[in-house]
Amino acid sequence: MGNLEVDMAVVASAPLPAGPRPAAPLPAGFVVVPATTLPSGVTVPAFAVARWLAARGPDGQLLLSATAPPWVRIGYHAAREACARAGVRLLTESQALAIAHDLAAQAANWSGGAVGAGRLFQGLHLGRFDAPQPACAASPDPRERRWHVLSTGERIHDVAGNAFSWVFDDVQGDIDGIVAHGFAPDSPTLATPPGAPMQQGLGWWPRAGRSWWGRALARGGSWSSQEGAGVFTVVDERPQARQAYVGFRCTLAL
């Protein structure tokens, strides 16, 4: 599967959860996201997603590890190329929405212990750090819990906070995943969040009619995004930008 490396010292061996299963065992470091029907009616097929943001190995290849910091200062197109070399794909907008929709429906991801109670956990977002951290790093503030639980029971890290993730826009985008038209009122990007922007830890997203033509989408928020961090957060960046706060996450088809 390309040149994908996994830090086996930090990957626990466990049986796959109930639900959709790949034809072959999943590579270490990946978890299954079940098929999801978004509120807009769009169905996202099941897929596998990396448990952590991608890191960069000593040889410059894509690495999945809980002990290495996210690979940032990489442009959108370069992130896609890094995924392709490793035999994986960059997370898409519809897949990111499926993850967020799944996470928001789990009581364990809300500070109040029930869906809609309190706030969705936002990861590292309060500015306690000055760079993105490896998944093994923890904040002393319980509001900055970094992991969320999928409906399968598996944990996924940094969907909100720590570092933004480039995503291939398969909703508003062109064949290269770059935004090609404005956000329609019924766009899944806008119709999936279960509330208003900047409320209950949901994050921030644009209003209908906004146009980010020629830009690339980045999701989740950074270590200093404050209320702007969240599992539904989406912003725009120049595709060639190499920002210290933008990384990426990889996926596999099932």
Backbone as CSV, one residue per row, in Angstrom:
resi,resn,N_x,N_y,N_z,CA_x,CA_y,CA_z,C_x,C_y,C_z
1,MET,0.844,-1.199,0.000,0.000,0.000,0.000,0.876,1.243,0.000
2,GLY,1.664,1.411,-1.057,2.503,2.588,-1.146,3.557,2.610,-0.060
3,ASN,3.939,3.825,0.336,4.991,4.004,1.333,4.450,4.507,2.657
4,LEU,3.237,4.134,2.993,2.668,4.524,4.280,3.388,3.791,5.399
5,GLU,3.850,4.573,6.385,4.502,3.986,7.547,3.597,4.161,8.756
6,VAL,3.647,3.198,9.666,2.863,3.278,10.892,3.785,3.024,12.070
7,ASP,3.680,3.879,13.081,4.444,3.697,14.306,3.769,2.596,15.112
8,MET,4.241,1.369,14.954,3.575,0.227,15.574,3.659,0.252,17.090
9,ALA,4.566,1.031,17.638,4.688,1.093,19.096,3.482,1.737,19.739
10,VAL,2.700,2.483,18.949,1.577,3.196,19.541,0.242,2.716,18.988
11,VAL,0.231,1.633,18.223,-1.004,1.114,17.652,-1.413,-0.134,18.415
12,ALA,-2.557,-0.077,19.077,-3.054,-1.234,19.823,-3.764,-2.188,18.877
13,SER,-3.584,-3.454,19.093,-4.257,-4.461,18.287,-5.642,-4.694,18.860
14,ALA,-6.652,-4.589,18.009,-8.025,-4.790,18.473,-8.854,-5.295,17.314
15,PRO,-9.915,-6.088,17.582,-10.791,-6.547,16.513,-11.563,-5.377,15.931
16,LEU,-11.958,-5.512,14.673,-12.771,-4.477,14.058,-14.122,-4.408,14.752
17,PRO,-14.699,-3.202,14.866,-16.010,-3.064,15.478,-17.090,-3.640,14.580
18,ALA,-18.280,-3.806,15.157,-19.411,-4.266,14.364,-19.732,-3.233,13.306
19,GLY,-20.319,-3.672,12.202,-20.679,-2.741,11.144,-19.903,-3.054,9.881
20,PRO,-19.806,-2.062,8.964,-19.129,-2.303,7.692,-17.692,-2.773,7.911
21,ARG,-17.285,-3.767,7.146,-15.929,-4.283,7.265,-15.264,-4.290,5.889
22,PRO,-13.986,-3.969,5.832,-13.289,-4.015,4.556,-13.109,-5.455,4.096
23,ALA,-12.820,-5.626,2.795,-12.606,-6.961,2.261,-11.357,-7.586,2.862
24,ALA,-10.380,-6.767,3.222,-9.154,-7.239,3.862,-8.983,-6.478,5.167
25,PRO,-8.159,-7.000,6.093,-7.963,-6.283,7.359,-7.476,-4.859,7.129
26,LEU,-7.948,-3.957,7.955,-7.517,-2.563,7.849,-6.057,-2.426,8.253
27,PRO,-5.305,-1.583,7.569,-3.953,-1.277,8.039,-4.021,-0.637,9.421
28,ALA,-3.003,-0.846,10.216,-2.955,-0.234,11.542,-3.066,1.280,11.419
29,GLY,-3.766,1.880,12.374,-3.915,3.328,12.380,-5.168,3.831,11.697
30,PHE,-5.964,2.939,11.104,-7.210,3.328,10.442,-8.415,2.796,11.219
31,VAL,-9.518,3.534,11.148,-10.778,3.106,11.742,-11.882,3.258,10.704
32,VAL,-12.939,2.485,10.862,-14.059,2.510,9.922,-15.056,3.599,10.297
33,VAL,-15.491,4.350,9.299,-16.621,5.267,9.447,-17.794,4.632,8.702
34,PRO,-18.887,4.302,9.384,-20.002,3.627,8.716,-20.639,4.504,7.642
35,ALA,-21.347,3.877,6.712,-22.126,4.629,5.733,-23.048,5.588,6.477
36,THR,-23.120,6.808,5.997,-23.842,7.868,6.707,-24.752,8.617,5.750
37,THR,-25.998,8.822,6.138,-26.898,9.686,5.383,-26.951,11.035,6.084
38,LEU,-26.502,12.064,5.402,-26.473,13.408,5.970,-27.874,14.006,5.987
39,PRO,-28.108,15.048,6.785,-29.433,15.676,6.838,-29.939,16.147,5.476
40,SER,-29.036,16.442,4.559,-29.417,16.885,3.216,-29.919,15.738,2.353
41,GLY,-29.781,14.503,2.838,-30.192,13.334,2.074,-29.056,12.660,1.334
42,VAL,-27.899,13.279,1.309,-26.729,12.695,0.650,-26.209,11.528,1.485
43,THR,-25.976,10.397,0.843,-25.410,9.239,1.532,-23.927,9.131,1.217
44,VAL,-23.132,9.051,2.261,-21.684,8.900,2.125,-21.346,7.437,2.404
45,PRO,-20.782,6.722,1.436,-20.452,5.307,1.668,-19.450,5.135,2.803
46,ALA,-19.455,3.962,3.409,-18.487,3.658,4.461,-17.070,3.793,3.917
47,PHE,-16.166,4.198,4.775,-14.760,4.342,4.391,-13.905,4.177,5.636
48,ALA,-12.617,4.084,5.449,-11.673,4.029,6.564,-10.914,5.345,6.625
49,VAL,-10.690,5.830,7.835,-10.006,7.109,8.025,-8.879,6.929,9.030
50,ALA,-7.821,7.692,8.863,-6.714,7.630,9.807,-7.157,8.140,11.171
51,ARG,-6.739,7.449,12.206,-7.105,7.821,13.568,-6.489,9.165,13.965
52,TRP,-5.335,9.481,13.385,-4.614,10.713,13.704,-4.365,11.515,12.438
53,LEU,-4.026,12.782,12.602,-3.547,13.573,11.479,-2.251,12.957,10.965
54,ALA,-2.002,13.115,9.679,-0.782,12.566,9.094,0.449,13.246,9.685
55,ALA,1.487,12.454,9.880,2.789,12.969,10.306,3.795,12.694,9.187
56,ARG,4.979,13.272,9.338,6.029,13.076,8.335,7.150,12.241,8.930
57,GLY,7.446,11.121,8.283,8.513,10.260,8.761,9.885,10.830,8.450
58,PRO,10.943,10.253,9.010,12.299,10.761,8.796,12.749,10.713,7.344
59,ASP,12.121,9.842,6.553,12.463,9.748,5.136,11.556,10.600,4.263
60,GLY,10.716,11.417,4.895,9.825,12.293,4.143,8.538,11.644,3.694
61,GLN,8.306,10.402,4.102,7.082,9.706,3.728,5.994,9.916,4.778
62,LEU,4.758,9.701,4.360,3.611,9.847,5.251,3.685,8.807,6.361
63,LEU,3.449,9.256,7.589,3.533,8.401,8.769,2.272,8.570,9.605
64,LEU,1.747,7.477,10.127,0.644,7.530,11.084,1.189,7.185,12.454
65,SER,1.092,8.125,13.381,1.683,7.921,14.699,1.021,8.819,15.723
66,ALA,0.840,8.299,16.938,0.321,9.110,18.035,1.426,9.899,18.717
67,THR,2.671,9.624,18.364,3.790,10.264,19.053,4.546,11.268,18.194
68,ALA,4.157,11.427,16.948,4.797,12.395,16.056,3.845,13.563,15.818
69,PRO,4.359,14.789,15.734,3.481,15.934,15.492,2.908,15.900,14.084
70,PRO,1.770,16.549,13.860,1.177,16.577,12.523,2.114,17.201,11.488
71,TRP,1.992,16.725,10.288,2.749,17.259,9.149,2.042,18.534,8.688
72,VAL,2.607,19.666,9.021,2.059,20.960,8.623,3.049,21.650,7.677
73,ARG,2.760,22.892,7.339,3.565,23.629,6.346,3.643,22.843,5.039
74,ILE,2.514,22.334,4.630,2.397,21.602,3.377,1.153,22.108,2.661
75,GLY,1.275,22.409,1.370,0.146,22.911,0.606,-0.876,21.831,0.301
76,TYR,-2.024,22.267,-0.192,-3.115,21.340,-0.499,-2.694,20.299,-1.535
77,HIS,-2.145,20.755,-2.658,-1.774,19.816,-3.718,-0.660,18.881,-3.261
78,ALA,0.282,19.405,-2.478,1.361,18.560,-1.955,0.818,17.512,-0.992
79,ALA,-0.210,17.871,-0.218,-0.829,16.902,0.690,-1.496,15.781,-0.103
80,ARG,-2.174,16.133,-1.179,-2.778,15.104,-2.032,-1.715,14.176,-2.607
81,GLU,-0.603,14.770,-3.032,0.477,13.967,-3.604,1.099,13.042,-2.558
82,ALA,1.267,13.545,-1.333,1.822,12.710,-0.264,0.912,11.518,0.010
83,CYS,-0.398,11.759,-0.009,-1.350,10.664,0.177,-1.240,9.657,-0.963
84,ALA,-1.190,10.160,-2.198,-1.129,9.268,-3.354,0.122,8.400,-3.326
85,ARG,1.251,8.977,-2.938,2.493,8.195,-2.868,2.388,7.068,-1.847
86,ALA,1.588,7.291,-0.815,1.419,6.286,0.239,0.295,5.300,-0.070
87,GLY,-0.381,5.485,-1.200,-1.461,4.580,-1.556,-2.766,4.850,-0.839
88,VAL,-2.940,6.079,-0.345,-4.165,6.475,0.349,-4.707,7.740,-0.318
89,ARG,-5.786,8.279,0.226,-6.406,9.470,-0.352,-6.599,10.540,0.705
90,LEU,-6.643,11.775,0.244,-6.947,12.884,1.142,-8.423,12.834,1.526
91,LEU,-8.715,13.138,2.772,-10.098,13.224,3.248,-10.904,14.167,2.363
92,THR,-12.124,13.777,2.005,-12.989,14.637,1.203,-13.948,15.425,2.094
93,GLU,-14.570,16.436,1.496,-15.540,17.231,2.241,-16.718,16.377,2.696
94,SER,-17.261,15.539,1.819,-18.407,14.715,2.225,-18.011,13.722,3.315
95,GLN,-16.808,13.193,3.261,-16.348,12.292,4.320,-16.161,13.034,5.640
96,ALA,-15.622,14.252,5.568,-15.465,15.057,6.786,-16.821,15.348,7.415
97,LEU,-17.824,15.614,6.577,-19.172,15.861,7.088,-19.759,14.593,7.707
98,ALA,-19.492,13.443,7.089,-19.981,12.177,7.654,-19.377,11.929,9.031
99,ILE,-18.088,12.205,9.179,-17.437,12.044,10.481,-18.064,12.978,11.505
100,ALA,-18.199,14.254,11.150,-18.749,15.238,12.087,-20.177,14.883,12.485
101,HIS,-20.980,14.467,11.510,-22.374,14.094,11.783,-22.434,12.897,12.729
102,ASP,-21.575,11.923,12.502,-21.513,10.743,13.367,-21.096,11.137,14.780
103,LEU,-20.060,11.957,14.899,-19.560,12.343,16.219,-20.586,13.144,17.009
104,ALA,-21.307,14.034,16.331,-22.278,14.877,17.025,-23.445,14.075,17.581
105,ALA,-23.636,12.860,17.082,-24.746,12.015,17.537,-24.359,11.101,18.694
106,GLN,-23.135,11.235,19.213,-22.670,10.369,20.300,-22.615,11.154,21.607
107,ALA,-23.307,10.668,22.622,-23.360,11.363,23.915,-21.974,11.577,24.511
108,ALA,-21.058,10.645,24.262,-19.717,10.729,24.854,-18.924,11.922,24.354
109,ASN,-19.359,12.524,23.256,-18.620,13.653,22.689,-19.129,15.006,23.159
110,TRP,-20.135,14.990,24.034,-20.707,16.223,24.579,-20.319,16.362,26.046
111,SER,-19.949,17.573,26.426,-19.483,17.800,27.801,-20.559,17.504,28.832
112,GLY,-21.840,17.618,28.444,-22.932,17.361,29.371,-23.344,15.907,29.464
113,GLY,-22.706,15.021,28.692,-22.992,13.597,28.784,-24.206,13.122,28.023
114,ALA,-24.850,14.008,27.266,-25.987,13.637,26.427,-25.906,14.464,25.150
115,VAL,-26.443,13.932,24.070,-26.396,14.644,22.797,-27.096,15.994,22.923
116,GLY,-26.393,17.049,22.587,-26.938,18.399,22.676,-26.772,19.058,24.025
117,ALA,-26.228,18.333,25.004,-26.060,18.878,26.358,-24.640,19.410,26.531
118,GLY,-24.537,20.671,26.877,-23.217,21.266,27.034,-22.618,21.609,25.689
119,ARG,-21.379,21.158,25.473,-20.654,21.506,24.265,-20.003,20.261,23.672
120,LEU,-19.869,20.268,22.352,-19.045,19.256,21.709,-17.585,19.563,22.033
121,PHE,-16.826,18.553,22.382,-15.416,18.788,22.672,-14.711,19.354,21.441
122,GLN,-13.819,20.329,21.684,-13.191,21.094,20.607,-11.695,20.854,20.470
123,GLY,-11.143,19.895,21.211,-9.727,19.614,21.094,-8.870,20.761,21.604
124,LEU,-7.613,20.771,21.219,-6.706,21.856,21.612,-7.102,23.114,20.848
125,HIS,-7.600,24.114,21.554,-8.097,25.309,20.863,-7.953,26.588,21.670
126,LEU,-7.465,26.503,22.901,-7.453,27.658,23.799,-6.123,28.404,23.826
127,GLY,-5.191,28.036,22.956,-3.926,28.753,22.876,-2.907,28.376,23.928
128,ARG,-3.064,27.224,24.571,-2.096,26.794,25.584,-0.786,26.315,24.954
129,PHE,-0.815,25.990,23.686,0.379,25.534,22.982,0.727,26.553,21.901
130,ASP,1.909,26.419,21.327,2.308,27.348,20.271,2.606,26.636,18.957
131,ALA,2.200,25.377,18.855,2.377,24.583,17.644,1.497,23.345,17.767
132,PRO,1.185,22.689,16.648,0.390,21.464,16.737,1.148,20.367,17.467
133,GLN,0.426,19.600,18.257,1.011,18.598,19.139,0.738,17.175,18.654
134,PRO,1.635,16.226,18.988,1.325,14.822,18.708,0.100,14.389,19.501
135,ALA,-0.569,13.353,19.039,-1.823,12.929,19.665,-1.649,12.491,21.107
136,CYS,-0.440,12.121,21.498,-0.211,11.667,22.871,-0.154,12.817,23.868
137,ALA,-0.052,14.054,23.393,0.009,15.210,24.292,-1.392,15.561,24.773
138,ALA,-1.521,15.884,26.048,-2.821,16.212,26.626,-2.781,17.588,27.268
139,SER,-3.905,18.274,27.204,-4.047,19.564,27.873,-4.503,19.335,29.312
140,PRO,-4.066,20.187,30.246,-4.562,20.070,31.622,-6.009,20.527,31.762
141,ASP,-6.541,21.163,30.716,-7.911,21.676,30.739,-8.847,20.634,30.132
142,PRO,-9.813,20.111,30.884,-10.711,19.078,30.348,-11.533,19.551,29.155
143,ARG,-11.661,20.861,28.967,-12.396,21.369,27.805,-11.652,21.089,26.503
144,GLU,-10.368,20.763,26.620,-9.557,20.533,25.427,-9.328,19.043,25.157
145,ARG,-10.278,18.212,25.545,-10.152,16.789,25.217,-10.014,16.633,23.711
146,ARG,-9.052,15.841,23.296,-8.681,15.798,21.883,-9.358,14.699,21.084
147,TRP,-9.894,13.702,21.722,-10.462,12.579,20.994,-11.985,12.623,21.028
148,HIS,-12.568,12.060,19.979,-14.013,11.867,19.895,-14.280,10.389,19.636
149,VAL,-15.472,9.952,19.976,-15.858,8.553,19.805,-16.826,8.427,18.635
150,LEU,-16.497,7.568,17.689,-17.400,7.268,16.586,-18.506,6.320,17.058
151,SER,-19.541,6.172,16.243,-20.641,5.271,16.593,-20.182,3.821,16.674
152,THR,-19.036,3.515,16.109,-18.465,2.167,16.190,-17.772,1.911,17.520
153,GLY,-17.572,2.971,18.320,-16.830,2.850,19.565,-15.362,3.190,19.433
154,GLU,-14.887,3.399,18.205,-13.485,3.747,17.979,-13.250,5.232,18.247
155,ARG,-12.045,5.545,18.701,-11.666,6.936,18.922,-10.919,7.492,17.710
156,ILE,-11.139,8.780,17.455,-10.426,9.504,16.414,-9.961,10.822,17.023
157,HIS,-8.751,11.240,16.693,-8.138,12.401,17.334,-8.072,13.608,16.399
158,ASP,-8.209,14.788,16.995,-7.968,16.067,16.314,-8.897,16.338,15.137
159,VAL,-10.129,15.851,15.203,-11.131,16.280,14.224,-11.480,17.740,14.477
160,ALA,-11.314,18.173,15.717,-11.453,19.582,16.094,-10.173,19.995,16.814
161,GLY,-9.675,21.178,16.489,-8.519,21.715,17.188,-7.196,21.091,16.786
162,ASN,-6.138,21.600,17.376,-4.731,21.219,17.173,-4.202,21.705,15.834
163,ALA,-4.712,21.183,14.720,-4.325,21.665,13.396,-5.479,21.443,12.437
164,PHE,-5.681,22.399,11.539,-6.664,22.226,10.475,-6.234,21.073,9.570
165,SER,-7.201,20.522,8.838,-6.933,19.462,7.863,-7.410,19.904,6.484
166,TRP,-6.515,19.837,5.501,-6.949,20.043,4.121,-8.005,18.996,3.765
167,VAL,-9.019,19.397,2.998,-9.981,18.430,2.476,-10.220,18.676,0.992
168,PHE,-10.459,17.610,0.272,-10.812,17.652,-1.147,-12.299,17.966,-1.230
169,ASP,-12.643,19.114,-1.807,-14.050,19.525,-1.834,-14.797,18.819,-2.961
170,ASP,-15.532,17.779,-2.599,-16.363,17.061,-3.564,-17.814,17.524,-3.499
171,VAL,-18.065,18.650,-2.838,-19.412,19.220,-2.741,-19.517,20.483,-3.596
172,GLN,-18.644,21.456,-3.348,-18.613,22.701,-4.121,-17.459,22.744,-5.110
173,GLY,-16.643,21.672,-5.138,-15.370,21.744,-5.830,-15.353,21.260,-7.266
174,ASP,-14.204,21.515,-7.925,-13.970,21.034,-9.284,-13.284,19.669,-9.225
175,ILE,-12.749,19.216,-10.364,-12.169,17.873,-10.409,-10.910,17.754,-9.546
176,ASP,-10.333,18.890,-9.182,-9.155,18.883,-8.320,-9.499,19.147,-6.858
177,GLY,-10.804,19.244,-6.549,-11.211,19.474,-5.169,-11.070,20.901,-4.705
178,ILE,-10.906,21.836,-5.648,-10.816,23.262,-5.333,-12.206,23.880,-5.467
179,VAL,-12.570,24.762,-4.551,-13.905,25.364,-4.563,-14.171,26.032,-5.913
180,ALA,-15.310,25.697,-6.531,-15.629,26.197,-7.865,-16.892,27.039,-7.912
181,HIS,-17.693,27.031,-6.847,-18.890,27.879,-6.820,-19.275,28.175,-5.383
182,GLY,-20.211,29.090,-5.224,-20.617,29.520,-3.893,-21.360,28.440,-3.125
183,PHE,-21.571,28.710,-1.850,-22.265,27.769,-0.980,-23.774,27.953,-1.117
184,ALA,-24.446,26.951,-1.671,-25.901,26.988,-1.796,-26.531,26.781,-0.420
185,PRO,-27.741,27.331,-0.205,-28.398,27.153,1.102,-28.565,25.694,1.506
186,ASP,-28.747,24.809,0.505,-28.946,23.392,0.813,-27.667,22.572,0.661
187,SER,-26.528,23.243,0.552,-25.262,22.519,0.469,-25.070,21.665,1.715
188,PRO,-24.630,20.418,1.572,-24.339,19.609,2.758,-23.368,20.287,3.716
189,THR,-22.461,21.100,3.191,-21.516,21.816,4.053,-22.247,22.681,5.067
190,LEU,-23.352,23.301,4.641,-24.104,24.202,5.512,-25.270,23.513,6.203
191,ALA,-25.798,22.454,5.601,-27.006,21.809,6.127,-26.723,20.725,7.160
192,THR,-25.476,20.307,7.308,-25.164,19.204,8.220,-25.037,19.615,9.682
193,PRO,-24.421,20.757,10.010,-24.294,21.122,11.431,-25.655,21.200,12.117
194,PRO,-25.766,20.704,13.360,-27.053,20.657,14.063,-27.392,21.922,14.841
195,GLY,-26.768,23.017,14.516,-27.018,24.261,15.236,-26.409,25.431,14.504
196,ALA,-26.174,26.507,15.231,-25.634,27.732,14.648,-24.123,27.800,14.832
197,PRO,-23.428,28.520,13.937,-21.980,28.667,14.093,-21.616,29.299,15.432
198,MET,-20.473,28.883,15.955,-19.900,29.448,17.179,-20.771,29.203,18.409
199,GLN,-21.591,28.163,18.373,-22.431,27.799,19.508,-22.163,26.346,19.902
200,GLN,-22.143,26.070,21.189,-22.042,24.711,21.736,-20.834,23.927,21.218
201,GLY,-19.770,24.627,20.872,-18.565,23.946,20.423,-18.641,23.372,19.024
202,LEU,-19.652,23.783,18.239,-19.809,23.232,16.894,-18.753,23.747,15.933
203,GLY,-18.227,24.955,16.197,-17.251,25.546,15.303,-17.851,26.618,14.420
204,TRP,-17.156,26.927,13.320,-17.564,28.014,12.414,-17.641,27.493,10.993
205,TRP,-18.615,28.024,10.228,-18.735,27.726,8.802,-19.382,28.929,8.138
206,PRO,-19.241,29.079,6.821,-19.738,30.278,6.139,-21.252,30.270,5.984
207,ARG,-21.789,31.419,5.653,-23.223,31.518,5.377,-23.478,31.244,3.900
208,ALA,-24.730,30.948,3.580,-25.124,30.673,2.199,-24.804,31.872,1.316
209,GLY,-24.373,31.593,0.109,-24.037,32.636,-0.844,-22.569,33.015,-0.849
210,ARG,-21.852,32.644,0.193,-20.425,32.966,0.256,-19.695,32.212,-0.850
211,SER,-18.743,32.871,-1.492,-17.974,32.225,-2.552,-16.497,32.200,-2.191
212,TRP,-15.921,31.008,-2.201,-14.485,30.835,-1.970,-13.834,30.289,-3.236
213,TRP,-14.281,30.761,-4.372,-13.809,30.254,-5.655,-12.283,30.271,-5.713
214,GLY,-11.707,29.161,-6.157,-10.267,29.068,-6.307,-9.507,28.754,-5.034
215,ARG,-10.209,28.611,-3.942,-9.565,28.321,-2.660,-9.726,26.836,-2.317
216,ALA,-8.971,26.391,-1.338,-9.079,25.017,-0.836,-9.679,25.048,0.562
217,LEU,-10.430,24.022,0.895,-11.058,23.940,2.210,-10.111,23.321,3.233
218,ALA,-10.211,23.825,4.461,-9.480,23.240,5.591,-10.454,23.152,6.755
219,ARG,-10.387,22.070,7.496,-11.394,21.798,8.529,-10.801,21.611,9.919
220,GLY,-11.645,21.901,10.925,-11.376,21.515,12.302,-10.897,22.574,13.254
221,GLY,-9.961,23.419,12.836,-9.424,24.425,13.744,-8.017,24.100,14.212
222,SER,-7.382,25.084,14.831,-6.010,24.916,15.310,-5.955,25.009,16.827
223,TRP,-4.742,24.916,17.354,-4.532,24.980,18.804,-4.936,26.325,19.405
224,SER,-5.121,27.346,18.564,-5.457,28.676,19.078,-6.720,29.256,18.459
225,SER,-7.583,28.410,17.896,-8.785,28.895,17.204,-9.897,29.355,18.132
226,GLN,-9.762,29.083,19.429,-10.793,29.476,20.391,-12.154,28.933,19.955
227,GLU,-13.188,29.777,19.940,-14.532,29.294,19.591,-14.654,28.886,18.127
228,GLY,-13.656,29.241,17.321,-13.682,28.867,15.914,-13.320,27.420,15.654
229,ALA,-12.903,26.687,16.683,-12.577,25.269,16.513,-13.828,24.420,16.687
230,GLY,-13.920,23.337,15.939,-15.054,22.436,16.086,-15.080,21.395,14.992
231,VAL,-15.817,20.325,15.209,-15.867,19.254,14.215,-16.563,19.703,12.933
232,PHE,-17.340,20.791,12.994,-18.002,21.306,11.796,-17.290,22.521,11.202
233,THR,-16.203,22.944,11.797,-15.482,24.116,11.308,-14.928,23.882,9.907
234,VAL,-15.128,24.859,9.024,-14.510,24.829,7.699,-14.126,26.251,7.312
235,VAL,-12.892,26.415,6.852,-12.383,27.709,6.407,-11.747,27.525,5.036
236,ASP,-11.308,28.632,4.454,-10.642,28.576,3.159,-9.199,29.034,3.275
237,GLU,-8.354,28.457,2.460,-6.941,28.829,2.386,-6.510,28.800,0.919
238,ARG,-5.451,29.526,0.597,-4.850,29.406,-0.726,-4.289,27.996,-0.870
239,PRO,-4.573,27.317,-1.984,-4.127,25.925,-2.112,-2.619,25.747,-1.956
240,GLN,-1.861,26.741,-2.373,-0.410,26.620,-2.301,0.161,27.044,-0.955
241,ALA,-0.687,27.555,-0.057,-0.212,28.044,1.241,0.372,26.905,2.067
242,ARG,1.464,27.202,2.734,2.112,26.216,3.619,2.072,26.790,5.029
243,GLN,0.939,26.596,5.673,0.697,27.220,6.965,1.146,26.313,8.111
244,ALA,1.591,26.953,9.189,2.029,26.201,10.368,0.872,25.554,11.108
245,TYR,-0.361,25.902,10.731,-1.541,25.396,11.434,-2.417,24.505,10.567
246,VAL,-1.965,24.126,9.367,-2.770,23.286,8.474,-2.012,22.004,8.139
247,GLY,-2.628,20.867,8.457,-2.095,19.563,8.109,-3.082,18.821,7.229
248,PHE,-3.146,17.498,7.375,-4.088,16.724,6.557,-4.313,15.350,7.176
249,ARG,-5.370,14.696,6.710,-5.746,13.359,7.191,-6.021,12.482,5.976
250,CYS,-5.658,11.216,6.064,-5.817,10.328,4.919,-6.929,9.301,5.138
251,THR,-7.402,8.743,4.031,-8.501,7.780,4.051,-8.186,6.605,3.133
252,LEU,-8.979,5.558,3.293,-8.932,4.389,2.420,-10.355,4.017,2.033
253,ALA,-10.541,3.614,0.782,-11.840,3.095,0.365,-12.024,1.694,0.933
254,LEU,-13.269,1.325,1.198,-13.587,-0.029,1.680,-14.196,-0.855,0.550
